[in-house]
């Protein structure tokens, strides 16, 4: 019995090759981070992998995710929010030592 080309039946059938990961899966983004204090500090630019959670950036600037609020464009953002594009964060510490 002859099978036509493209038939999924027959001994020669194989599974399709795996799809490659999208380029964004391995890309990096630049995030500008400013910690809001009584004395204004200069913003820092940190390069991270696309998909990094906000809490990782909070830790990277020396703050505790449990004791800070993060604003993106003036809006409070959850700590588990994933960063996928260049952006600017403002980290507002919510408690002080003592």
Secondary structure, DSSP 8 states (H G I E B T S, - for coil): ----TT-S-STT----------GGGG-EEEEEEEEE-SS----EEEEEETTEEHHHHHHHTT--GGGEEEEETTEEE-TT-EE-S-EEEEEEE-----
